[in-house]
Amino acid sequence: MIELLPPALILLASALWIALVPNVWHRLGLFFGPVLTLYAIWMVPDGVSLTAPFLDYQLELIEASPERRLFATIFAIMAGVGGLYAFNHARRLELASAFAYASGAIGVCFAGDLITLFLFWELMALFSTLVVWFGGTPGARAAGVRYAIVHLLGGVILKVGIEGVVVHTGSIDIQPLQANNFDTYMMLAGILINAAAPPVSAWLSDAYPEASPSGSLFLSAFTTKTAILALILLFPGTELLIYVGMFMILYGIIWALLENNVRRILAFSIVNQVGFMVVAVGIGTPMALNGATAHAFAHIIYKALLFMSAGVVIYHTGKEKCNELGGLYRTMPITAACGIVGALAISSFPLTSGFTTKTMISEAASMEGLVLVWYVLAAASAGVFLHAGIKFPWYVFFQKDSGLRPKDAPWNMSLAMLLFVAMCFLIGIMPAPFYELLPYPTDFNAYKPGKVVFYLQLLLFSGLAFFLLLPLIKRTNTLTLDTDWLWRRLGKSLALHGLNALSKLSSAFARVSPLVTSRITQWANASSSDQEQQGTLSWSIGTTAAWIMTLLILYIGYYYW
């Protein structure tokens, strides 16, 4: 019977259970929800299996394929492991919001039409904003508003593109498109905003570090990866994405190297890693799309490991700046070891999942003769090792002794991390069973001797460079601003000037209001009969609504920024 239920609906029902059932009984939803969802995911047959009429269209609520199923699988696993990690310290409503957020991501995975995709897309935006707000600090509330505004903008852009495609083609089916007109460019732009493509990427590094430690864990998994799936389904082989992805790779590395805040380092590295996937989608060959799918799966695992280990440190010490940490391996050996595994995996170290997935993308570039792309990917692997593979564990767990002696992770946090450590090594050591789940058949061998030696040399020499240059990259108590400066500084300035202008306009209006009121009354009496016949709203009501919206926007900008 359960195989007849949409997987997203099962996880959404578990979110409602977690929110509404009191005491410890809500924890049943944390376990059974993801397990039942995972079972339902693998019971969905390939093709369209559930439809519903809507206006003149037939919605395809569930459509399955290998890549859709693989993305949905890791989303369900992430929800379950995240719930295990967070259940003893996260608030019940935060966990419910995180599960509803995950259900939106799974809904996107199985959406067979553009309307269904958009509805689940916006469900994700709504509940991910709540996850940010559950950080519970003034910074989290302000970041949540900025996050909501950016995703509202991205949703509107995507909706405009979808409407254009539907109007001009008459089809709502999800199928490969060419980015060659206004409609498709709008769709592509809306998706890339969710993928955190610069210059609209600062929402990620702005919001994720402001959430709670468990909130950051959930946020790291879903939004950017659903964007990758959307690109795979809608824009495979779009050459523009190769250049966008390369820019994301280098952009994320540079900002992560400059950053002092631990979670902001990890947030910028998401931009970097998603860039690899965007490049793969742009290449668009079966090998490349296999690489994008596999790397998204692996990325969720090792990125979760990094955020979990950082979350334990923040949970026990209350500190998250590199210059305030160090020497924690003495009392947090499990957390340190798990963080190191995540760091090695993100750096594509052999025997880890990152190596067996990221090298597929490099192989795809090589097969297509994209020499520059191959070199950028290789150089980027060294850069990732610098900012995440070495910098994160070195400054957090080693370097100088900070004098902090926190306890190691509680049993549930340790178990969650160890589960993902096992998956990192399982995919890294025995990738063949995992490759069989990919959308296209492949005989790719990641462990060719020359390839292994090349990556070991690359990583070891970049590690040597890190320690030789260590005196020059000493961490200080600094804040690195991205394009979020535009709304942190410029936006606030514009809001203040706008409020000042409105104040002057209000004063001027007050002086002439008797005359204006008289004229408006005469105009309204003269045109009321025509308006009644036409059934239209009066001009004054529309103007009032416009002023109210303007004032609300300025008020929100001033108050939260």
Secondary structure in CASP SS format (residue, H / E / C, confidence):
PFRMAT SS
TARGET T0000
AUTHOR 0000-0000-0000
METHOD secondary structure of the structure
MODEL  1
M C 1.00
I H 1.00
E H 1.00
L H 1.00
L C 1.00
P C 1.00
P H 1.00
A H 1.00
L H 1.00
I H 1.00
L H 1.00
L H 1.00
A H 1.00
S H 1.00
A H 1.00
L H 1.00
W H 1.00
I H 1.00
A H 1.00
L H 1.00
V C 1.00
P C 1.00
N H 1.00
V H 1.00
W H 1.00
H H 1.00
R H 1.00
L H 1.00
G H 1.00
L H 1.00
F H 1.00
F H 1.00
G H 1.00
P H 1.00
V H 1.00
L H 1.00
T H 1.00
L H 1.00
Y H 1.00
A H 1.00
I H 1.00
W H 1.00
M H 1.00
V C 1.00
P C 1.00
D C 1.00
G E 1.00
V E 1.00
S E 1.00
L E 1.00
T E 1.00
A E 1.00
P E 1.00
F E 1.00
L C 1.00
D C 1.00
Y E 1.00
Q E 1.00
L E 1.00
E E 1.00
L E 1.00
I E 1.00
E E 1.00
A E 1.00
S C 1.00
P H 1.00
E H 1.00
R H 1.00
R H 1.00
L H 1.00
F H 1.00
A H 1.00
T H 1.00
I H 1.00
F H 1.00
A H 1.00
I H 1.00
M H 1.00
A H 1.00
G H 1.00
V H 1.00
G H 1.00
G H 1.00
L H 1.00
Y H 1.00
A H 1.00
F C 1.00
N C 1.00
H C 1.00
A C 1.00
R C 1.00
R H 1.00
L H 1.00
E H 1.00
L H 1.00
A H 1.00
S H 1.00
A H 1.00
F H 1.00
A H 1.00
Y H 1.00
A H 1.00
S H 1.00
G H 1.00
A H 1.00
I H 1.00
G H 1.00
V H 1.00
C H 1.00
F H 1.00
A C 1.00
G C 1.00
D E 1.00
L H 1.00
I H 1.00
T H 1.00
L H 1.00
F H 1.00
L H 1.00
F H 1.00
W H 1.00
E H 1.00
L H 1.00
M H 1.00
A H 1.00
L H 1.00
F H 1.00
S H 1.00
T H 1.00
L H 1.00
V H 1.00
V H 1.00
W H 1.00
F C 1.00
G C 1.00
G C 1.00
T C 1.00
P H 1.00
G H 1.00
A H 1.00
R H 1.00
A H 1.00
A H 1.00
G H 1.00
V H 1.00
R H 1.00
Y H 1.00
A H 1.00
I H 1.00
V H 1.00
H H 1.00
L H 1.00
L H 1.00
G H 1.00
G H 1.00
V H 1.00
I H 1.00
L H 1.00
K H 1.00
V H 1.00
G H 1.00
I H 1.00
E H 1.00
G H 1.00
V H 1.00
V H 1.00
V H 1.00
H H 1.00
T H 1.00
G C 1.00
S C 1.00
I C 1.00
D E 1.00
I C 1.00
Q C 1.00
P C 1.00
L C 1.00
Q C 1.00
A C 1.00
N C 1.00
N C 1.00
F H 1.00
D H 1.00
T H 1.00
Y H 1.00
M H 1.00
M H 1.00
L H 1.00
A H 1.00
G H 1.00
I H 1.00
L H 1.00
I H 1.00
N H 1.00
A C 1.00
A C 1.00
A C 1.00
P C 1.00
P C 1.00
V C 1.00
S C 1.00
A H 1.00
W H 1.00
L H 1.00
S H 1.00
D H 1.00
A H 1.00
Y H 1.00
P H 1.00
E H 1.00
A C 1.00
S C 1.00
P H 1.00
S H 1.00
G H 1.00
S H 1.00
L H 1.00
F H 1.00
L H 1.00
S C 1.00
A C 1.00
F C 1.00
T H 1.00
T H 1.00
K H 1.00
T H 1.00
A H 1.00
I H 1.00
L H 1.00
A H 1.00
L H 1.00
I H 1.00
L H 1.00
L H 1.00
F C 1.00
P C 1.00
G C 1.00
T C 1.00
E C 1.00
L H 1.00
L H 1.00
I H 1.00
Y H 1.00
V H 1.00
G H 1.00
M H 1.00
F H 1.00
M H 1.00
I H 1.00
L H 1.00
Y H 1.00
G H 1.00
I H 1.00
I H 1.00
W H 1.00
A H 1.00
L H 1.00
L H 1.00
E C 1.00
N C 1.00
N E 1.00
V H 1.00
R H 1.00
R H 1.00
I H 1.00
L H 1.00
A H 1.00
F H 1.00
S H 1.00
I H 1.00
V H 1.00
N H 1.00
Q H 1.00
V H 1.00
G H 1.00
F H 1.00
M H 1.00
V H 1.00
V H 1.00
A H 1.00
V H 1.00
G H 1.00
I H 1.00
G C 1.00
T C 1.00
P H 1.00
M H 1.00
A H 1.00
L H 1.00
N H 1.00
G H 1.00
A H 1.00
T H 1.00
A H 1.00
H H 1.00
A H 1.00
F H 1.00
A H 1.00
H H 1.00
I H 1.00
I H 1.00
Y H 1.00
K H 1.00
A H 1.00
L H 1.00
L H 1.00
F H 1.00
M H 1.00
S H 1.00
A H 1.00
G H 1.00
V H 1.00
V H 1.00
I H 1.00
Y H 1.00
H H 1.00
T H 1.00
G C 1.00
K C 1.00
E C 1.00
K E 1.00
C H 1.00
N H 1.00
E H 1.00
L C 1.00
G C 1.00
G C 1.00
L H 1.00
Y H 1.00
R H 1.00
T C 1.00
M C 1.00
P H 1.00
I H 1.00
T H 1.00
A H 1.00
A H 1.00
C H 1.00
G H 1.00
I H 1.00
V H 1.00
G H 1.00
A H 1.00
L H 1.00
A H 1.00
I H 1.00
S C 1.00
S C 1.00
F C 1.00
P C 1.00
L C 1.00
T C 1.00
S H 1.00
G H 1.00
F H 1.00
T H 1.00
T H 1.00
K H 1.00
T H 1.00
M H 1.00
I H 1.00
S H 1.00
E H 1.00
A H 1.00
A H 1.00
S H 1.00
M H 1.00
E C 1.00
G C 1.00
L C 1.00
V H 1.00
L H 1.00
V H 1.00
W H 1.00
Y H 1.00
V H 1.00
L H 1.00
A H 1.00
A H 1.00
A H 1.00
S H 1.00
A H 1.00
G H 1.00
V H 1.00
F H 1.00
L H 1.00
H H 1.00
A H 1.00
G H 1.00
I H 1.00
K H 1.00
F H 1.00
P H 1.00
W H 1.00
Y H 1.00
V H 1.00
F H 1.00
F C 1.00
Q C 1.00
K C 1.00
D C 1.00
S C 1.00
G C 1.00
L C 1.00
R C 1.00
P C 1.00
K C 1.00
D C 1.00
A C 1.00
P C 1.00
W H 1.00
N H 1.00
M H 1.00
S H 1.00
L H 1.00
A H 1.00
M H 1.00
L H 1.00
L H 1.00
F H 1.00
V H 1.00
A H 1.00
M H 1.00
C H 1.00
F H 1.00
L H 1.00
I H 1.00
G H 1.00
I H 1.00
M C 1.00
P C 1.00
A H 1.00
P H 1.00
F H 1.00
Y H 1.00
E C 1.00
L C 1.00
L C 1.00
P C 1.00
Y C 1.00
P C 1.00
T C 1.00
D C 1.00
F C 1.00
N C 1.00
A C 1.00
Y C 1.00
K C 1.00
P H 1.00
G H 1.00
K H 1.00
V H 1.00
V H 1.00
F H 1.00
Y H 1.00
L H 1.00
Q H 1.00
L H 1.00
L H 1.00
L H 1.00
F H 1.00
S H 1.00
G H 1.00
L H 1.00
A H 1.00
F H 1.00
F H 1.00
L H 1.00
L C 1.00
L H 1.00
P H 1.00
L H 1.00
I H 1.00
K C 1.00
R C 1.00
T C 1.00
N C 1.00
T C 1.00
L C 1.00
T C 1.00
L C 1.00
D C 1.00
T C 1.00
D C 1.00
W H 1.00
L H 1.00
W H 1.00
R H 1.00
R H 1.00
L H 1.00
G H 1.00
K H 1.00
S H 1.00
L H 1.00
A H 1.00
L H 1.00
H H 1.00
G H 1.00
L H 1.00
N H 1.00
A H 1.00
L H 1.00
S H 1.00
K H 1.00
L H 1.00
S H 1.00
S H 1.00
A H 1.00
F H 1.00
A H 1.00
R H 1.00
V H 1.00
S H 1.00
P H 1.00
L H 1.00
V H 1.00
T H 1.00
S H 1.00
R H 1.00
I H 1.00
T H 1.00
Q H 1.00
W H 1.00
A H 1.00
N H 1.00
A H 1.00
S H 1.00
S H 1.00
S H 1.00
D H 1.00
Q H 1.00
E H 1.00
Q H 1.00
Q H 1.00
G C 1.00
T C 1.00
L C 1.00
S C 1.00
W H 1.00
S H 1.00
I H 1.00
G H 1.00
T H 1.00
T H 1.00
A H 1.00
A H 1.00
W H 1.00
I H 1.00
M H 1.00
T H 1.00
L H 1.00
L H 1.00
I H 1.00
L H 1.00
Y H 1.00
I H 1.00
G H 1.00
Y H 1.00
Y H 1.00
Y H 1.00
W C 1.00
END
